[in-house]
């Protein structure tokens, strides 16, 4: 009998001892039950994300699936906590790739066409020109949120992506590592790292994917954590998202807590999106409306320009820390640099002629954040007299041969005059051809230094007299100013030398 051949079992007959023996032998040689076929599983679905439906990722097993971490998505996407699909981050889009994709006057920032007022420029192509947490897009020359990287193509020229830490870093070589790499690092595969092998780390430490010696698996960014967890960079642990900050202890070392908003913001003063705008040649052009999240750093001055027609009433409302109000200065200037109006956090001015005017804001504090709103309505213009500018003791109108001068005071204006007093004479200054009902004016007389006050008068017919013995020199200064900052009135200044 062939032992490899399966024999059928006998059926339908009486079984005796001989038959039982035969049956037993047949059982030993019968075929075993057929084994089920092994399921080979599904066919692979993808090699890249492009082969999957929108929002899905291609897993290491080559199947299209939902995401569990933002690290599975592209650098401009994040894994949605609810749908577990990759979606563009807030503030990012696909509307444009270069500035030419946008209409004139708009800039391409983070894939969206945005107005200039919403964009910080890095005209030199350097990330150092951008606020903390942003990097320069060298194609559009706009500052964008620094999202790190997934591949080297996400980085600027001369940089390489450390896929372990998900950060762009300068490329290095064996020759440049002394200058580029930090202490304790060396250049391996164009990246500055601490290690390449576990053996290069101390006891209990291993070399992680970023090339750092670590005590186990750690995260470097939120992209390393399963959603909705976030990375606490200080410890490398993925934890539930922390609530709004209440003190600096809730923020990273280089941040501080803005208690009003509950957000951690940069500890050091960062330039706002309108920089550089530190003088009239680089003033940022504005239109009526609010401008948010501005900063004044140490010795910083912010200049804004706005076009006004005759009779336009410009209102400037600075919203800042009310306890710092006395440290702020806000002024309106004309193209010559002359100060037309000024205040702390509120200023208004009516343009007498159509022109470009400047609003200048600064503070004596080393760091202040603020918002500013520009308002434009209609007002009554005040026309300057022909003696301007004579708004300070350092630039008075000289009255050497004249004893009268026609003038006009506008809101927040003051007119100064200088006169030579004949030897042995006193001086009497008074306002004539003046209607106090149109606004009360104040007349003051000063010694030649412009600071030593002799006397003032705000009478209906203002007059100040000083005898020769009361003069320290043969020079006097006269100031005419409104009794309040809103006064506008005309006058004639008359000088006599009794």
C-alpha positions in Angstrom: 0.0 0.0 0.0 1.2 3.4 -0.9 1.5 5.4 2.3 1.1 8.7 0.4 -2.3 7.6 -1.0 -5.5 8.4 0.8 -7.9 5.4 1.2 -11.6 5.8 1.6 -13.2 4.5 4.8 -15.6 1.4 4.4 -19.3 2.2 4.7 -22.5 0.2 5.4 -21.1 -3.2 6.6 -20.9 -5.1 10.0 -17.6 -4.6 11.7 -16.0 -7.6 13.4 -12.7 -7.9 15.0 -11.0 -8.3 11.7 -13.0 -5.4 10.3 -12.2 -3.3 13.4 -8.5 -3.9 12.8 -8.8 -3.0 9.2 -10.8 0.1 10.2 -8.0 1.1 12.6 -5.4 0.7 9.9 -7.4 2.7 7.5 -7.8 5.5 10.0 -4.1 5.7 10.4 -3.6 6.1 6.7 -6.6 8.4 6.0 -6.0 12.1 4.9 -6.1 14.7 7.7 -8.8 17.4 7.5 -7.9 20.1 4.9 -6.1 23.2 6.3 -7.9 26.5 5.6 -6.1 28.8 3.1 -4.0 31.5 4.7 -5.6 35.0 4.2 -2.9 37.1 2.4 -4.7 40.4 3.6 -5.5 43.5 1.6 -3.4 44.8 -1.2 -1.3 47.8 -0.3 -3.2 51.0 -1.1 -0.5 53.7 -1.3 3.1 54.6 -1.4 2.5 58.3 -0.7 -0.3 60.6 0.7 -1.1 61.7 -2.8 -2.7 58.3 -3.5 -5.1 58.7 -0.5 -8.3 60.6 -0.3 -8.1 64.2 1.0 -7.1 64.4 4.7 -5.9 60.8 5.0 -2.3 59.7 5.4 -0.3 56.8 4.0 0.8 54.6 6.9 4.0 52.7 7.1 2.0 49.6 6.2 1.0 51.4 2.9 -2.6 51.8 3.9 -4.7 55.0 3.7 -5.8 55.9 7.2 -6.8 58.8 9.5 -4.0 60.6 11.4 -3.1 60.3 15.0 -0.4 63.0 15.2 0.2 66.2 13.2 3.6 64.8 12.4 1.9 62.5 9.9 0.5 65.6 8.0 2.5 68.1 6.0 4.2 70.9 7.9 1.4 73.4 7.0 -1.3 71.0 8.3 -2.3 69.6 11.6 -4.3 66.6 12.6 -7.9 67.7 13.4 -8.8 66.4 16.9 -12.4 65.5 16.0 -12.2 64.2 12.4 -8.6 62.9 12.6 -8.0 64.2 9.1 -5.1 66.4 8.1 -6.2 70.0 7.4 -4.5 73.3 6.8 -3.5 75.2 10.0 -5.4 78.3 10.9 -4.0 81.2 9.0 -2.6 79.1 6.2 -4.0 78.6 2.7 -3.4 77.6 -0.9 -4.5 80.9 -2.5 -1.0 81.9 -3.6 2.7 80.9 -3.7 4.3 84.1 -4.9 3.3 87.8 -4.6 2.4 87.9 -8.3 -0.5 85.6 -7.5 -2.2 88.4 -5.5 -3.7 91.6 -6.7 -1.6 94.8 -6.6 -1.1 96.1 -3.1 -1.5 92.6 -1.5 1.3 90.2 -0.4 1.4 86.5 -0.3 1.7 85.4 3.3 1.3 81.8 4.4 -0.4 81.0 1.1 -3.0 83.7 1.5 -3.2 87.1 -0.2 -3.2 89.7 2.6 -3.2 93.5 2.8 0.2 95.2 3.7 -1.2 96.1 7.1 -1.4 92.4 8.0 2.1 91.5 6.8 5.6 91.9 8.4 8.3 92.2 5.7 11.8 90.8 5.7 13.2 92.8 2.8 16.7 91.5 3.4 15.5 87.8 3.3 16.7 87.1 6.8 14.6 85.5 9.6 16.3 87.8 12.0 14.2 90.6 10.6 11.0 88.8 11.8 9.4 88.7 15.2 10.2 85.8 17.5 8.4 82.6 16.4 8.4 83.6 12.7 10.8 83.0 9.9 11.4 84.8 6.5 9.9 83.3 3.4 12.7 84.2 1.0 10.4 84.0 -2.1 7.7 86.4 -0.9 9.9 88.3 1.6 7.2 88.0 4.2 7.5 86.8 7.8 5.5 83.6 8.4 4.8 81.4 11.4 7.8 79.2 12.0 6.3 75.7 11.7 9.6 73.9 11.6 10.1 71.3 8.9 9.3 67.8 7.7 11.8 67.8 4.8 14.8 70.0 3.9 12.7 71.6 1.2 10.7 73.3 4.0 13.9 75.2 5.0 15.7 78.2 3.6 18.8 78.0 1.4 21.8 76.9 3.5 19.6 75.1 6.0 18.9 71.4 6.5 15.9 69.8 8.2 16.6 67.9 11.4 13.7 65.5 11.1 14.1 64.4 14.7 13.6 67.8 16.2 11.5 69.0 13.2 13.6 72.2 13.1 15.6 73.8 10.3 19.2 74.4 11.2 22.3 75.7 9.4 24.1 73.1 7.3 27.6 72.3 8.5 30.7 70.6 7.3 33.7 69.2 9.2 35.5 72.4 8.4 32.7 74.8 9.6 31.5 72.8 12.6 33.7 74.9 15.0 31.8 78.0 14.0 28.3 76.6 13.4 27.8 73.9 16.0 27.3 74.5 19.7 29.6 73.2 22.4 29.3 69.4 22.7 28.1 69.0 19.1 29.8 67.9 15.9 28.8 67.8 12.3 27.3 64.5 11.0 25.5 64.4 7.7 25.5 68.2 7.5 23.7 68.5 10.8 25.1 69.6 14.2 24.3 66.8 16.7 25.5 65.4 20.0 25.6 61.8 18.9 25.0 59.3 16.1 25.1 56.1 18.3 23.8 55.1 21.8 27.4 54.3 22.7 28.3 57.9 22.4 25.9 58.9 25.2 26.4 58.4 29.0 25.0 55.6 31.2 21.2 55.4 31.0 21.0 57.7 27.9 20.4 56.9 24.3 20.8 58.8 21.1 17.4 60.0 19.9 16.2 60.8 16.4 17.3 64.4 16.7 20.9 63.4 17.4 20.7 64.3 21.2 21.4 62.1 24.1 18.1 61.6 26.0 16.8 59.5 28.8 14.2 57.8 26.6 11.7 58.9 23.9 10.9 62.6 24.1 8.9 65.1 22.0 10.3 68.3 20.4 7.1 69.8 19.0 3.4 69.2 19.2 3.8 67.3 15.9 5.5 64.5 17.9 2.4 64.0 20.2 -0.8 62.1 19.6 -3.7 64.6 19.2 -5.0 66.3 21.3 -1.8 66.2 23.5 0.8 68.9 23.2 4.6 68.9 23.8 6.0 70.4 27.0 9.4 71.1 25.4 11.1 71.7 28.8 10.6 68.0 29.8 9.9 66.4 26.4 6.6 65.0 27.6 3.3 64.9 25.7 0.6 66.3 28.0 -3.0 67.6 27.8 -3.1 71.2 26.6 -2.6 73.6 29.4 -5.2 76.2 30.2 -4.7 79.9 29.6 -1.7 81.3 31.5 -2.1 83.2 34.7 1.6 83.9 35.4 5.0 83.7 33.8 5.4 80.2 35.4 2.9 78.8 32.9 5.1 79.9 29.9 8.4 78.9 28.4 11.6 80.5 29.5 11.7 82.9 26.6 8.1 83.9 27.1 6.0 85.9 29.6 2.3 85.7 30.4 0.0 88.4 29.0 -2.6 88.0 31.7 -5.2 90.1 29.9 -5.3 87.7 27.0 -4.2 84.6 28.8 -1.5 84.0 26.1 2.2 83.4 26.5 4.0 86.0 24.4 7.7 86.7 23.7 9.5 88.0 26.8 11.8 90.2 24.8 10.4 93.1 22.8 9.8 92.0 19.3 9.3 94.3 16.2 5.8 94.5 15.0 4.7 93.9 11.4 5.0 97.5 10.4 8.7 97.8 11.1 10.9 99.4 10.0 8.9 102.7 10.5 11.2 104.7 12.7 11.2 108.0 10.7 9.2 110.0 8.2 11.0 108.4 5.2 9.8 104.9 6.3 6.4 105.9 7.9 3.8 103.2 7.4 0.8 104.5 5.4 -2.5 104.0 7.1 -6.2 104.4 6.4 -9.0 105.0 8.9 -9.4 101.9 11.1 -7.7 99.9 13.9 -4.1 98.5 13.8 -3.5 95.8 16.4 -0.7 94.1 18.3 1.9 96.9 17.9 5.1 97.1 20.0 7.4 99.9 21.1 10.9 98.6 22.1 13.6 100.6 23.8 14.4 103.9 22.0 11.8 103.0 19.4 9.5 105.4 17.6 6.6 104.4 15.4 5.8 106.7 12.4 2.5 106.5 10.5 1.5 108.6 7.5 -2.1 109.5 6.4 -3.4 111.7 3.6 -5.9 114.4 4.7 -7.9 116.9 2.8 -8.6 120.4 4.0 -11.1 120.2 6.8 -10.5 116.5 7.6 -10.6 115.9 11.4 -8.0 113.2 12.3 -8.5 111.4 15.6 -5.8 109.1 17.0 -6.8 106.7 19.8 -3.9 104.7 21.3 -5.1 101.7 23.4 -2.3 100.8 25.8 -1.7 100.0 29.5 -3.6 102.8 31.3 -0.9 102.8 34.0 1.7 103.7 31.4 -0.3 106.5 29.9 2.0 109.2 31.2 5.0 107.5 29.5 3.4 107.7 26.1 3.7 110.6 23.6 1.6 110.9 20.5 1.9 113.8 18.1 0.8 114.9 14.7 3.4 116.4 12.4 3.5 117.9 8.9 6.0 117.2 6.2 8.5 119.8 7.6 8.6 118.0 10.9 6.6 120.7 12.7 4.5 119.4 15.6 0.8 120.3 14.9 -0.9 118.6 17.8 0.1 116.3 20.7 -1.1 114.3 23.7 -0.6 111.0 25.5 -3.1 108.4 24.2 -5.6 110.7 22.5 -4.9 113.3 19.8 -7.0 115.2 17.3 -6.2 117.6 14.5 -8.0 119.3 11.7 -6.0 119.7 8.5 -5.9 123.2 7.1 -4.4 122.1 3.7 -4.5 118.9 1.7 -1.3 117.0 2.4 0.3 113.9 3.9 0.5 114.1 7.7 2.4 112.0 10.2 1.4 110.4 13.5 4.4 109.7 15.7 4.0 107.4 18.8 6.7 106.6 21.4 7.2 105.8 25.0 10.0 106.1 27.6 9.4 102.5 28.7 11.7 99.8 27.3 8.8 97.7 26.1 5.1 98.5 25.5 2.4 96.9 23.4 -0.5 98.9 22.1 -3.3 99.1 19.5 -4.0 102.3 17.6 -7.2 103.4 15.8 -7.2 106.2 13.2 -10.5 108.1 12.8 -11.4 110.6 10.1 -14.4 112.9 10.0 -15.1 116.5 9.1 -14.0 119.5 11.2 -13.4 123.2 10.9 -9.9 124.0 9.7 -7.8 126.7 11.4 -5.6 128.5 8.9 -2.1 129.4 10.3 -0.8 133.0 10.1 2.1 133.9 7.9 4.5 134.0 10.7 4.7 130.2 11.3 6.6 128.3 12.3 7.1 130.2 15.6 5.8 127.6 18.0 8.7 127.6 20.5 11.1 129.9 22.3 13.9 128.6 20.1 12.2 129.8 16.9 10.4 133.1 17.7 9.3 135.7 15.2 11.7 138.7 15.5 10.2 142.1 16.0 13.3 144.2 15.8 11.8 147.1 13.8 8.1 146.6 14.4 6.0 147.1 17.4 3.0 145.1 16.1 2.4 141.7 14.6 -0.8 140.0 13.3 -1.2 136.4 14.4 -3.6 133.6 14.8 -3.7 130.8 17.4 -5.0 127.4 16.3 -5.8 124.4 18.6 -2.7 123.3 20.5 -0.8 126.1 18.9 1.4 128.8 20.5 3.1 131.8 18.9 6.4 133.2 20.2 8.0 136.6 19.5 11.3 138.2 20.4 11.9 141.9 20.7 14.8 144.3 21.6 14.0 146.8 24.3 15.6 150.3 24.0 18.2 151.1 26.6 16.6 152.4 29.9 13.1 151.5 28.8 10.5 149.1 30.1 8.1 147.1 27.9 4.4 146.7 27.7 2.8 143.9 25.7 -0.9 143.7 25.0 -3.4 142.1 22.6 -5.5 144.4 20.5 -8.0 143.8 17.7 -8.9 140.7 19.6 -12.4 139.4 20.4 -12.2 137.2 23.6 -15.6 135.9 22.8 -14.2 133.8 20.0 -11.8 132.1 22.5 -9.8 133.4 25.4 -6.0 133.9 24.7 -3.2 134.1 27.3 -0.4 136.6 26.9 2.9 135.9 28.7 6.2 137.9 28.9 9.6 136.1 29.5 13.2 137.2 30.1 15.6 136.6 27.2 16.2 132.9 28.1 12.6 132.1 27.3 12.1 130.2 30.6 12.1 133.0 33.3 8.5 134.2 33.4 7.9 137.9 34.0 4.1 137.8 34.0 1.0 136.5 32.3 -2.5 137.9 31.6 -5.7 136.1 30.4 -7.9 139.2 30.8 -10.5 140.1 28.2 -7.8 142.6 27.0 -4.6 141.0 28.0 -1.7 143.3 29.0 1.6 142.7 30.8 4.0 145.6 31.7 7.5 145.4 33.2 9.7 148.4 34.1 13.3 148.7 32.9 14.5 147.6 36.4 12.7 144.3 36.0 14.6 143.3 32.8 17.8 141.3 32.9 18.8 142.2 29.4 17.6 144.3 26.4 15.8 141.2 25.0 12.3 139.9 25.9 10.2 137.0 24.6 6.4 137.1 24.3 4.2 134.0 24.1 0.5 134.0 23.0 -1.4 130.7 23.5 -5.1 129.6 23.8 -6.4 129.4 27.3 -7.4 125.8 26.4 -6.0 123.5 23.8 -9.1 123.8 21.6 -9.0 127.6 21.2 -8.8 129.2 17.7 -8.6 133.0 17.5 -6.9 135.9 15.8 -5.0 138.8 17.5 -2.7 141.7 17.1 0.3 141.9 19.4 1.3 145.4 20.3 4.5 146.3 22.1 5.3 149.7 23.8 8.5 150.8 25.5 7.5 153.2 28.3 
